[in-house]
Amino acid sequence: MSRFTFKINIIVLGGLVLIAACNTSQTDHSWPVYKADATSSSYSAADQINKENVQHLQLVWKFDPEDAPAGVRYGKYECNPIVIDGKIYATSARRRVYAVDGLTGQKIWGFDPFDGARGGGMCRGVTYWTDGNEKRILFTADNFLYALDATNGLLISSFGQQGKVDLNQDLGVDPDSVWVKPTTPGIIFQDKIILGSEVSESYDAAPGHIRAYNVKTGQLDWIFHTIPQPGEFGYESWPPDAWKYTGGANNWAGMCLDEENGIVYAPLGSPTYDFYGANRKGENLFGNSLVALNAKDGSLMWHFQTVHHDLWDYDLPAPPNLVKIEKDGKEIDAVSLTSKTGFLYLFDRITGEPIYPIAERPVPVASIEGEETWPTQPFPTHPAPFSRQGLTEEELTDVSPEAHDSVLQRFRNMRSDGLFAPADTNGTIMLPGTRGGAEWGGSAYDPQTGILYINANESPEILTLHQAGMESRGRFTFHQFGQRYYRTYCATCHGNDLEGDISSPSLKDLGSRLAKAETLDKIKKGEGRMPGFTLMTENEEKAILAFLYDEGKEEIVPRNRNPKTDKGFLNVTAYSYFLDHEGYPAIKQPWGTLNAFNCKTGEYEWQVPLGNYPEKQKAGGPQTGAENWGGPIVTAGGLVFIAATKDEKFRAFDKSTGVLLWETDLPGGGYATPSTYSYKGRQYIIIAVTGTPENPTGNILAFALPRNFRS
């Protein structure tokens, strides 16, 4: 859709500019749950900031955690702060927890789960619980679930073991052999916190079982096995005993809850290893599935698998939304689900029946040794995808003749067979790729209008199959051993050449930036989206450092110490952008979009570019769109707020038309979903902003209308 031109009608009288008065309602509005409420609506009834006055927003305070150790690299700050009665509770990019005064931005208290150590890792927020008397903040850091007194930030010693629960326990595997590190807040049902997890994406990942803990005691209440065990539904979709050695199928994206019916909806990721499944033949339930669980006991009510036997890392990336659908003159209580593939799924909340037909269609077959791709995949017949699927020569970039020429021959040399083409040694083009389509920020649903707002990426990626690491057993130097280990576990993100990309740092010239001890500490503990490699042997540690620091080219590794590639697993390089000669996406614009889907009509109301590269915007044309993370929120003031984009701007759109009404520059990437609240007569919009080399901790910024604003 072309970009709209927005005009403000004004009246000038005696030098005064009169603009429609803003709603100055004194009602307080909180944001008490991740993404606003249990339904994951990202909606607020606050309306003081509206379409007529949003252009007057100004920065009113900022909170700087100032908790990054000297010399630490900044990481993405993706927290969606919660707000209760004017008090903000949020995590920092270093995974500390803070309570902040919502009027001033001043710290009330802080809690450091690492007790001064480096810590860190992705964390998108906290969970609040109260019984009317006690008030608790529950959050995760490393492999622990903590409970704090919300009034003072102190550990509640009666919870678990002195205030924390070890999430490596109760999975049915050796707790010392797994890495579990939830990134998204749990959800509260009665006296339970229901929690998913992030796990490693390597061959030795932990299972992604969903668990519920008692919020008062920390005792495990129930567990749902996302990789079924003998006697459980779905067990036959795996090889016998796969549950003993397969991991993943985890809920890292968050959940939503139908409190009235006691149903929790959890979208699951892919089984591991993400790009090769010879050791997990079958459909692999409940990988890539939306599961509806009885929130009281964790029993399965229904499920739908969006990808069978995933080989593309097509995790379900975001919490579902509880919506109301109108079809054939009837209103249906439904659950909507966005996906990396660009499909929007709609199901009856209670029965799991698709609102519109979903067809099983044949897909390409893999020629990879040992692999057995599933012959069909599910394709929703309605609504249409919200992002493009499959790259054709006609869709290659037309930014300039030079840009087109720089990608044309590469495109012709690679495989491009739609959504479900397996990895190829010449490279397979993925569109959408592993970054979506939709991403982790999810959608915003306006219950007053029935409109669902979805931001999407439109940037192709390249998936390449390698035979690296498949040599016969022999004698290796530590450098060679380290290279094999790197290609097995690290090259997928950091690249075979160590160059990295926007989401994974370059590892070239590492010796000029980090001491070996610090590098090894990061590898073992994990950082950002990288899991912790806690089970490395002494020789593996020595070998990976030898490769990264270009050493160990003479010393021979003792026999029987070769990396786990000796099992015969293949290597795949993924997450590689398909870019032109200047580093822009190899596809025609837009490169990112914001979409409005009408749940009452089943059709899209509008689609507009989200984000901009002015240097590539055509004269008089729409904005270019840009890659985006984080999600939108929608308000009763008629606005959709979203940052998310690589151009580091924060924007407000007219929710009815998609017209851009306001934008401002941020001091870093706004890769988080905003929050909004009203307190003591003033509405605030807050957002977590990723740090910079100068300020690695990042900030929480608050915007509001000028105090006593009258217009």
SEMI-792639 format. One line per field, with one value per residue (C-alpha): residue in one letter; x, y, z. Coordinates in Angstrom, 1 decimal, m for minus. Example, Ala and Ser with C-alpha at 12.3 -4.5 7.8 and 13.67 -1.06 7.14 Angstrom:
residuo	c(A_S)
xx	c(12.3_13.7)
yy	c(m4.5_m1.1)
zz	c(7.8_7.1)
//
This chain:
residuo	c(M_S_R_F_T_F_K_I_N_I_I_V_L_G_G_L_V_L_I_A_A_C_N_T_S_Q_T_D_H_S_W_P_V_Y_K_A_D_A_T_S_S_S_Y_S_A_A_D_Q_I_N_K_E_N_V_Q_H_L_Q_L_V_W_K_F_D_P_E_D_A_P_A_G_V_R_Y_G_K_Y_E_C_N_P_I_V_I_D_G_K_I_Y_A_T_S_A_R_R_R_V_Y_A_V_D_G_L_T_G_Q_K_I_W_G_F_D_P_F_D_G_A_R_G_G_G_M_C_R_G_V_T_Y_W_T_D_G_N_E_K_R_I_L_F_T_A_D_N_F_L_Y_A_L_D_A_T_N_G_L_L_I_S_S_F_G_Q_Q_G_K_V_D_L_N_Q_D_L_G_V_D_P_D_S_V_W_V_K_P_T_T_P_G_I_I_F_Q_D_K_I_I_L_G_S_E_V_S_E_S_Y_D_A_A_P_G_H_I_R_A_Y_N_V_K_T_G_Q_L_D_W_I_F_H_T_I_P_Q_P_G_E_F_G_Y_E_S_W_P_P_D_A_W_K_Y_T_G_G_A_N_N_W_A_G_M_C_L_D_E_E_N_G_I_V_Y_A_P_L_G_S_P_T_Y_D_F_Y_G_A_N_R_K_G_E_N_L_F_G_N_S_L_V_A_L_N_A_K_D_G_S_L_M_W_H_F_Q_T_V_H_H_D_L_W_D_Y_D_L_P_A_P_P_N_L_V_K_I_E_K_D_G_K_E_I_D_A_V_S_L_T_S_K_T_G_F_L_Y_L_F_D_R_I_T_G_E_P_I_Y_P_I_A_E_R_P_V_P_V_A_S_I_E_G_E_E_T_W_P_T_Q_P_F_P_T_H_P_A_P_F_S_R_Q_G_L_T_E_E_E_L_T_D_V_S_P_E_A_H_D_S_V_L_Q_R_F_R_N_M_R_S_D_G_L_F_A_P_A_D_T_N_G_T_I_M_L_P_G_T_R_G_G_A_E_W_G_G_S_A_Y_D_P_Q_T_G_I_L_Y_I_N_A_N_E_S_P_E_I_L_T_L_H_Q_A_G_M_E_S_R_G_R_F_T_F_H_Q_F_G_Q_R_Y_Y_R_T_Y_C_A_T_C_H_G_N_D_L_E_G_D_I_S_S_P_S_L_K_D_L_G_S_R_L_A_K_A_E_T_L_D_K_I_K_K_G_E_G_R_M_P_G_F_T_L_M_T_E_N_E_E_K_A_I_L_A_F_L_Y_D_E_G_K_E_E_I_V_P_R_N_R_N_P_K_T_D_K_G_F_L_N_V_T_A_Y_S_Y_F_L_D_H_E_G_Y_P_A_I_K_Q_P_W_G_T_L_N_A_F_N_C_K_T_G_E_Y_E_W_Q_V_P_L_G_N_Y_P_E_K_Q_K_A_G_G_P_Q_T_G_A_E_N_W_G_G_P_I_V_T_A_G_G_L_V_F_I_A_A_T_K_D_E_K_F_R_A_F_D_K_S_T_G_V_L_L_W_E_T_D_L_P_G_G_G_Y_A_T_P_S_T_Y_S_Y_K_G_R_Q_Y_I_I_I_A_V_T_G_T_P_E_N_P_T_G_N_I_L_A_F_A_L_P_R_N_F_R_S)
xx	c(0.0_1.3_2.1_m0.6_m0.1_m1.5_m2.8_m3.8_m6.6_m6.0_m7.7_m5.7_m7.4_m5.4_m2.1_m3.5_m3.5_m6.5_m6.3_m8.9_m8.8_m7.2_m9.2_m7.9_m9.6_m8.4_m8.9_m5.7_m4.8_m2.1_m0.2_m0.1_1.0_3.5_1.7_m0.9_m3.1_m3.6_m5.1_m1.9_m3.9_m1.2_m4.2_m4.9_m8.1_m6.0_m7.0_m5.4_m2.8_m4.8_m4.6_m5.1_m2.3_0.2_2.6_3.1_4.6_7.9_10.5_9.7_12.2_14.6_15.8_19.3_20.0_23.8_24.5_26.8_30.3_33.2_34.1_30.9_29.4_25.9_23.0_19.5_17.1_13.7_11.8_8.1_7.8_4.7_3.0_0.8_m0.6_2.1_5.0_7.1_8.7_11.3_14.4_17.5_19.5_21.9_18.9_18.7_15.2_14.1_11.1_10.8_8.6_6.2_6.0_9.7_11.7_13.6_14.7_12.7_14.7_16.9_17.7_20.8_20.5_24.1_25.4_27.8_28.9_28.6_25.3_23.1_21.1_17.8_14.8_11.6_10.0_8.6_5.4_3.3_1.1_m1.0_m3.6_m4.8_m2.3_1.0_2.6_5.2_7.5_8.5_11.2_14.0_17.7_20.0_18.3_16.4_12.9_13.0_10.3_10.7_8.6_7.2_7.3_11.1_12.8_13.9_13.9_11.0_12.9_9.8_9.7_11.7_15.2_15.8_13.8_14.5_13.7_16.3_14.6_17.2_15.4_12.2_12.8_13.5_17.2_20.4_20.1_23.9_23.7_21.1_20.9_17.5_17.1_13.6_13.5_9.8_7.7_5.4_1.7_m0.4_m3.4_m4.9_m1.9_0.3_2.9_3.0_6.4_8.1_11.8_14.6_16.9_20.0_19.4_22.2_22.0_22.3_19.4_17.2_13.5_11.2_8.5_6.0_5.7_3.5_4.8_3.0_3.6_3.7_5.9_7.8_6.7_6.2_2.5_2.4_4.4_3.4_5.9_6.3_8.3_5.9_7.0_5.8_2.0_1.4_m0.4_2.2_4.8_4.3_5.3_8.9_11.4_11.2_12.8_13.5_12.3_15.5_17.9_15.9_15.4_13.7_10.0_10.0_7.8_10.3_7.8_5.3_1.6_m1.9_m4.6_m8.4_m9.0_m12.8_m12.3_m9.0_m7.1_m3.5_m2.3_1.4_3.2_6.2_9.5_11.2_12.8_16.6_18.8_16.8_18.0_18.6_16.3_17.7_17.7_14.1_12.2_8.4_6.1_7.7_4.7_4.5_7.2_6.0_2.5_0.0_m1.0_m4.1_m3.6_m5.9_m4.3_m5.3_m3.4_m1.5_m3.5_m3.7_m7.1_m6.1_m3.2_m2.4_1.0_2.0_5.1_5.7_9.3_10.8_14.1_13.9_13.8_10.2_9.5_6.2_7.7_5.1_2.2_m1.2_m4.0_m7.5_m9.8_m13.5_m14.1_m17.3_m18.1_m21.4_m23.2_m21.9_m19.4_m16.7_m14.4_m11.1_m7.3_m5.1_m1.5_1.1_4.1_7.5_6.2_3.7_0.6_m2.1_m3.8_m7.3_m8.8_m11.9_m10.7_m12.4_m12.3_m9.2_m11.1_m9.7_m11.9_m11.0_m9.8_m6.2_m5.0_m2.1_m0.1_2.9_6.3_9.9_11.7_15.2_18.1_20.2_21.7_19.6_17.0_13.3_11.3_7.6_5.8_3.1_2.8_m0.3_m1.3_m4.1_m6.5_m7.6_m6.6_m3.8_m0.3_0.8_4.3_5.6_6.4_9.1_11.5_11.2_13.5_10.7_10.8_14.6_15.6_15.1_16.7_19.2_20.6_23.8_21.9_19.8_22.9_24.7_22.1_20.8_23.5_23.6_19.9_20.1_22.7_20.6_17.5_14.3_11.3_9.1_8.6_9.7_12.7_15.4_19.0_21.2_25.0_24.5_22.3_18.5_16.6_14.2_11.4_10.3_13.4_14.1_13.4_9.9_7.3_6.2_8.7_8.7_6.9_3.6_0.4_m1.8_m5.6_m8.2_m11.2_m13.3_m12.8_m11.8_m8.6_m5.4_m2.1_0.9_4.4_6.4_9.8_10.3_14.0_15.2_17.9_20.2_20.3_23.5_24.3_28.0_29.8_32.2_33.0_32.3_35.9_37.0_38.5_42.2_44.7_43.8_45.6_43.8_43.2_41.6_39.6_38.4_37.4_35.3_33.6_33.0_31.4_29.2_27.9_28.8_29.0_25.2_25.0_28.5_29.3_32.0_34.2_33.5_32.1_28.8_25.8_23.5_22.3_25.5_28.8_31.9_34.5_37.4_40.4_38.9_42.3_42.3_39.0_38.7_40.9_40.6_39.1_36.4_35.6_35.4_33.1_30.7_30.7_30.0_27.3_25.7_24.9_22.0_20.5_23.6_23.0_25.5_27.9_28.1_29.2_32.4_35.3_38.7_40.0_36.9_37.5_41.1_40.3_37.6_39.9_42.8_40.6_39.2_42.6_44.4_46.7_47.3_48.3_51.0_49.8_47.8_44.6_44.6_42.7_38.9_38.5_36.9_33.8_30.3_30.3_31.7_28.0_27.6_25.5_25.5_26.2_24.1_24.9_21.7_20.6_22.6_20.9_20.6_21.8_22.8_26.3_25.5_24.1_20.4_17.8_17.9_14.2_12.0_10.6_9.0_11.5_9.2_5.5_2.7_m0.6_m4.1_m6.3_m10.1_m11.3_m14.9_m14.5_m11.6_m9.7_m6.8_m7.8_m4.4_m0.7_2.0_5.8_7.4_10.8_12.8_16.2_15.9_18.9_17.0_13.6_12.4_11.6_7.9_7.5_6.6_9.1_11.3_10.4_13.1_13.8_12.0_11.8_9.5_5.8_3.0_0.5_m2.9_m4.8_m8.3_m6.8_m6.8_m3.1_m0.7_2.7_5.7_9.5_11.2_13.0_16.7_16.4_16.0_12.8_9.7_6.4_2.7_0.2_m3.5_m5.0_m7.8_m5.8_m2.1_m1.2_2.1_1.3_4.4_8.0_11.1_14.7_15.8_19.3_19.5_17.4_13.9_13.7_11.1_7.4_6.3_3.9_1.5_m0.3_m2.1_m1.4_m2.5_m4.1_m1.2_m0.7_2.8_4.3_7.4_9.9_13.2_16.0_19.0_22.4_25.3_29.0_28.9_25.9_25.8_23.0_20.4_17.5_13.8_12.4_9.0_7.0_4.0_2.2_3.5_2.3_m1.0_m1.2_m4.3_m4.9)
yy	c(0.0_3.4_5.8_8.2_12.0_13.3_16.8_18.7_21.1_24.2_27.4_30.6_33.2_36.2_34.4_31.4_27.9_25.9_22.1_19.7_19.3_16.2_13.9_14.6_11.7_11.2_7.4_5.4_2.6_0.0_m2.4_m5.3_m8.2_m8.8_m7.5_m5.8_m8.6_m12.4_m12.4_m10.9_m8.0_m5.2_m2.9_0.0_1.9_5.0_7.8_11.0_10.7_10.6_11.3_15.0_15.6_12.8_15.2_17.0_14.1_14.8_12.9_13.4_11.1_8.2_5.4_4.2_0.9_1.6_m2.1_m3.1_m4.1_m2.2_m3.3_m5.4_m5.5_m4.1_m6.5_m6.1_m4.7_m6.4_m5.9_m5.0_m3.3_m3.9_m1.1_m1.4_1.6_3.9_1.7_0.1_m3.3_m4.2_m6.1_m4.6_m5.8_m7.4_m9.3_m7.3_m6.3_m2.8_m1.1_2.5_5.4_5.9_9.6_10.4_7.5_7.3_3.9_2.5_m0.7_m3.1_m6.7_m8.4_m12.2_m12.5_m10.7_m8.5_m11.0_m10.3_m12.1_m11.0_m12.8_m12.0_m11.3_m9.7_m8.9_m10.0_m11.5_m9.9_m11.8_m10.7_m12.3_m8.9_m8.8_m10.1_m8.7_m10.7_m10.2_m13.5_m13.5_m15.8_m15.4_m18.1_m21.4_m20.0_m18.8_m16.1_m14.6_m11.1_m9.0_m6.3_m3.7_m3.8_m6.2_m8.7_m12.4_m14.4_m17.1_m19.4_m19.7_m22.7_m22.8_m19.4_m17.5_m19.4_m22.6_m24.5_m24.9_m27.5_m29.9_m31.8_m32.3_m36.0_m35.6_m35.0_m31.4_m30.9_m31.8_m29.2_m25.5_m23.9_m20.2_m18.7_m15.4_m14.5_m14.0_m16.7_m16.3_m16.4_m18.7_m18.7_m19.7_m21.0_m19.4_m21.3_m21.1_m22.0_m21.9_m21.2_m24.1_m24.7_m25.2_m27.7_m31.5_m31.9_m29.4_m29.9_m30.8_m27.8_m29.1_m26.6_m26.4_m24.8_m23.8_m22.7_m19.0_m19.2_m22.3_m22.8_m26.4_m28.0_m28.3_m29.9_m30.6_m31.0_m33.0_m31.2_m34.2_m37.0_m40.0_m43.6_m43.8_m40.1_m38.8_m37.9_m40.5_m42.4_m39.3_m39.8_m42.7_m45.0_m43.4_m40.1_m38.4_m39.6_m37.7_m35.1_m31.5_m28.3_m28.0_m25.3_m22.3_m19.5_m16.9_m16.6_m17.6_m16.3_m17.4_m17.7_m17.2_m17.9_m21.3_m22.1_m22.7_m21.7_m21.4_m22.1_m21.8_m24.1_m24.0_m26.6_m29.7_m29.8_m29.8_m27.1_m27.8_m31.6_m34.3_m37.7_m38.7_m37.6_m39.1_m38.4_m35.5_m34.6_m33.6_m31.1_m29.2_m26.1_m26.6_m24.5_m26.5_m25.6_m26.9_m27.2_m24.5_m26.4_m29.6_m29.2_m31.8_m31.4_m30.1_m29.7_m28.9_m27.9_m28.4_m25.7_m27.4_m31.1_m32.3_m28.8_m28.3_m24.5_m23.2_m22.1_m21.7_m20.2_m16.9_m14.9_m15.3_m15.9_m13.4_m14.1_m12.5_m12.5_m13.7_m13.0_m15.7_m16.7_m14.2_m15.7_m14.4_m17.0_m16.8_m17.5_m17.6_m16.1_m17.1_m15.4_m17.2_m16.8_m18.1_m15.2_m17.3_m16.1_m19.0_m18.7_m21.4_m21.9_m21.3_m24.3_m27.0_m26.0_m26.2_m23.9_m21.0_m21.3_m24.5_m25.5_m27.7_m30.2_m29.8_m31.6_m29.9_m30.5_m33.6_m33.4_m35.2_m35.0_m38.4_m39.9_m37.2_m38.0_m34.8_m34.9_m35.1_m32.4_m29.2_m27.3_m24.2_m21.9_m21.1_m17.8_m15.2_m14.4_m14.3_m11.0_m11.3_m12.5_m16.2_m17.5_m15.3_m15.2_m13.5_m10.9_m9.9_m9.3_m5.8_m2.9_m0.2_0.3_m1.6_m2.3_m3.7_m6.0_m7.2_m7.9_m10.5_m11.9_m14.5_m15.6_m16.1_m18.2_m20.4_m21.1_m23.1_m21.1_m23.5_m21.7_m22.0_m25.6_m26.2_m28.2_m26.9_m27.3_m27.1_m24.2_m22.4_m22.4_m19.1_m18.7_m16.1_m15.4_m16.5_m17.5_m13.9_m13.9_m12.9_m12.3_m12.1_m12.4_m9.0_m10.5_m8.7_m6.1_m6.6_m3.9_m5.4_m2.4_m2.6_m6.2_m5.2_m7.2_m5.3_m7.4_m6.2_m8.3_m8.7_m9.0_m10.0_m13.2_m15.5_m18.2_m21.7_m23.6_m27.3_m28.1_m31.4_m29.8_m31.9_m35.2_m36.3_m39.7_m40.1_m39.1_m37.0_m33.4_m30.3_m28.2_m25.6_m28.2_m29.7_m26.2_m25.4_m28.6_m27.7_m24.2_m25.3_m27.7_m25.3_m21.8_m21.2_m21.3_m17.8_m16.4_m17.7_m19.9_m16.9_m15.5_m12.3_m12.5_m10.3_m7.8_m10.3_m12.2_m10.3_m10.8_m13.1_m11.8_m10.4_m11.5_m11.3_m7.5_m7.2_m10.0_m12.1_m15.8_m16.2_m13.7_m15.4_m18.8_m17.4_m16.0_m19.3_m21.3_m19.0_m17.8_m14.3_m12.8_m15.4_m17.7_m20.6_m21.6_m24.4_m25.7_m29.3_m28.6_m30.9_m29.4_m30.3_m28.8_m25.5_m25.5_m26.3_m23.6_m21.0_m22.2_m21.7_m18.3_m17.0_m18.6_m20.8_m24.5_m25.4_m27.9_m29.5_m32.8_m33.5_m36.8_m39.6_m40.0_m36.4_m35.4_m33.2_m34.7_m34.4_m37.9_m39.0_m38.2_m35.1_m32.5_m28.9_m26.1_m22.4_m20.5_m16.9_m15.5_m12.5_m12.4_m8.8_m6.7_m5.2_m2.4_m4.5_m4.0_m6.8_m8.6_m8.2_m5.4_m3.0_m2.9_m4.6_m4.4_m3.8_m3.0_m4.8_m4.4_m7.5_m7.1_m10.1_m9.2_m9.3_m11.7_m9.3_m6.9_m3.2_m1.8_m2.5_0.2_0.1_0.0_1.7_3.6_3.9_7.5_7.0_4.2_5.7_6.5_10.2_10.7_7.0_5.2_4.5_1.5_m0.6_m2.1_m5.2_m5.1_m6.8_m6.1_m5.5_m2.9_m1.7_m0.1_2.4_3.8_7.1_5.8_5.0_2.2_2.7_0.7_1.1_m2.2_m1.0_m0.9_2.9_3.4_5.4_5.3_5.8_6.3_5.4_6.2_2.8_3.3_4.1_3.3_7.0_7.9_10.6_10.9_9.7_10.4_9.3_7.0_6.9_3.2_0.4_0.2_m3.6_m4.0_m3.8_m0.5_m0.2_2.6_3.6_6.5_7.7_10.8_12.3_11.8_9.1_7.8_5.7_3.9_1.8_m0.1_1.1_m1.0_0.3_1.6_1.3_4.5_3.4_m0.4_m0.8_1.1_3.0_3.0_6.2_7.8_10.0_12.1_15.3_18.5_18.9_20.9_20.5_22.3_22.5)
zz	c(0.0_m0.8_2.0_3.0_3.3_6.6_6.9_10.1_9.7_12.0_12.7_13.3_15.5_16.7_16.4_18.4_16.9_18.0_17.8_19.0_22.8_24.2_26.5_30.0_31.7_35.2_35.1_35.9_33.6_34.4_32.3_34.8_32.6_29.8_26.6_28.8_29.9_30.0_26.6_25.1_23.6_23.9_24.2_26.6_27.2_28.0_25.6_26.8_24.0_20.8_17.1_17.5_20.0_19.5_17.6_20.9_22.7_24.5_26.5_30.2_31.9_31.3_33.6_33.2_35.0_35.0_35.7_32.9_34.0_32.5_29.0_28.5_25.0_24.9_24.1_22.9_25.5_24.8_28.1_28.0_31.5_33.5_35.5_38.6_40.3_38.9_39.7_36.9_37.2_34.6_33.9_32.4_29.5_32.1_33.6_36.9_38.1_39.1_40.5_39.1_40.0_37.0_37.5_37.8_36.5_39.8_41.0_44.0_44.4_42.4_42.7_41.2_40.9_40.0_43.1_41.2_38.6_34.9_34.3_31.4_28.7_27.1_29.4_28.2_31.5_34.8_36.2_39.0_41.5_44.4_46.6_47.8_50.6_49.4_46.2_44.4_41.4_39.7_37.1_35.7_35.5_34.2_35.1_38.2_38.9_41.6_43.8_45.2_47.5_45.1_47.8_48.6_46.1_48.7_48.1_49.6_51.4_51.7_47.9_46.6_48.1_49.7_47.1_43.9_42.0_39.9_36.4_35.4_37.8_37.1_33.4_33.6_32.6_34.4_35.7_35.2_31.6_30.4_29.8_30.5_30.5_30.0_28.2_28.3_31.5_32.7_33.1_36.2_36.7_40.2_42.5_39.6_37.4_34.1_32.5_29.2_28.5_26.1_25.5_23.4_19.6_19.4_19.2_23.0_23.9_26.9_26.3_26.3_28.7_30.0_33.8_36.4_39.9_43.0_43.3_47.1_47.7_44.4_44.3_40.9_40.3_36.8_33.7_30.1_28.0_24.7_23.5_24.5_26.6_26.3_26.6_25.9_22.9_20.1_21.2_17.9_15.9_16.9_16.8_19.8_22.9_21.1_24.2_25.9_23.5_21.6_22.9_22.0_21.1_23.8_24.5_24.4_23.0_25.8_26.2_26.5_28.9_28.7_32.4_32.3_30.7_32.3_29.1_28.5_24.9_24.2_20.9_20.6_18.8_16.6_17.8_17.8_15.8_13.9_10.4_10.3_11.6_10.6_14.3_14.8_11.9_12.0_12.4_15.8_17.9_19.6_17.8_16.0_17.5_19.3_22.3_24.4_27.9_30.9_33.2_36.3_35.6_32.3_30.4_26.6_25.4_21.7_19.4_15.9_14.3_11.9_10.5_10.4_11.0_11.0_9.1_8.9_12.5_11.9_15.6_16.6_17.7_19.6_22.1_20.6_20.9_22.2_19.6_18.4_14.9_12.9_10.3_8.7_11.0_14.2_16.7_17.6_20.6_18.8_19.3_16.6_16.0_13.9_12.4_10.9_7.7_7.3_7.9_10.3_11.9_13.5_15.7_17.8_21.4_22.9_20.2_18.2_15.0_12.3_11.5_7.9_6.1_6.3_3.5_3.5_0.4_m1.1_m0.5_m1.9_m0.7_0.8_m0.9_2.3_3.4_6.2_6.1_5.6_5.1_5.8_2.4_3.1_5.1_6.3_4.3_5.6_2.8_4.4_5.3_2.9_4.3_5.8_4.3_1.0_0.7_m1.7_m3.7_m7.5_m10.0_m10.6_m6.9_m6.8_m5.7_m8.1_m5.9_m8.7_m11.7_m9.7_m6.8_m9.1_m10.9_m7.7_m6.6_m9.9_m10.6_m7.0_m7.0_m10.2_m8.6_m5.5_m4.7_m4.3_m4.0_m1.5_2.2_2.6_0.4_2.3_2.7_m0.3_m0.8_m3.2_m0.8_m0.3_m0.3_2.6_2.4_5.0_6.9_10.4_11.5_10.0_8.9_12.4_15.3_19.1_19.7_18.6_17.6_19.2_19.3_19.7_21.3_20.5_16.8_16.2_14.4_14.9_14.2_13.0_12.1_9.7_8.1_4.4_4.1_2.5_4.1_2.8_4.2_3.2_3.7_4.5_4.7_7.2_10.2_8.4_7.9_9.2_12.6_12.8_14.6_15.0_16.2_18.8_16.1_13.8_16.6_17.5_13.9_13.7_17.0_15.8_12.6_14.5_17.1_16.2_12.5_12.1_13.7_13.5_10.0_8.7_8.3_11.8_10.4_12.2_11.3_13.0_15.6_16.1_16.7_14.6_16.2_14.0_15.8_19.1_20.8_20.5_22.4_24.9_27.1_26.7_30.2_29.4_26.1_27.7_30.4_27.8_25.9_29.0_30.4_27.2_26.2_24.2_22.0_22.4_24.8_27.4_26.6_30.1_29.3_27.3_28.2_29.0_25.5_23.9_25.8_24.8_21.2_20.7_22.2_19.9_16.8_17.9_18.8_15.9_18.0_18.7_15.2_16.3_19.5_18.9_20.7_22.6_20.8_21.3_22.0_18.6_18.7_18.6_14.8_14.8_15.3_11.6_12.0_9.1_9.4_8.1_8.0_8.6_9.6_6.6_5.0_1.2_0.6_m2.4_m2.8_m0.4_2.3_1.7_1.3_m2.1_m2.5_m3.7_m1.1_1.4_3.7_6.7_7.1_9.6_8.9_10.1_9.9_10.6_12.6_11.8_8.0_7.7_5.5_5.8_6.3_5.3_5.1_5.3_5.3_8.7_9.0_6.5_4.8_3.4_1.2_m0.6_m0.6_m4.1_m4.8_m4.0_m3.1_0.1_2.9_2.3_5.3_7.5_9.5_12.8_16.2_19.1_18.6_18.5_21.1_20.4_22.4_22.8_21.7_18.1_17.9_17.2_18.8_17.6_17.5_16.5_13.3_12.5_11.8_15.6_15.5_17.6_15.7_16.1_13.4_13.0_13.8_11.4_8.3_8.9_8.4_10.2_12.7_14.8_15.0_17.0_17.1_19.8_21.3_20.3_18.9_20.2_19.9_22.6_22.8_24.4_27.4_28.3_31.5_33.0_36.6_38.4_35.4_32.9_30.3_29.6_26.8_27.8_25.9_26.6_24.3_23.5_24.6_22.6_23.0_25.0_27.1_27.1_29.6_27.5_29.0_29.6_28.0_29.0_26.7_27.6_26.6_28.2_31.8_31.9_28.2_26.8_23.1)
//
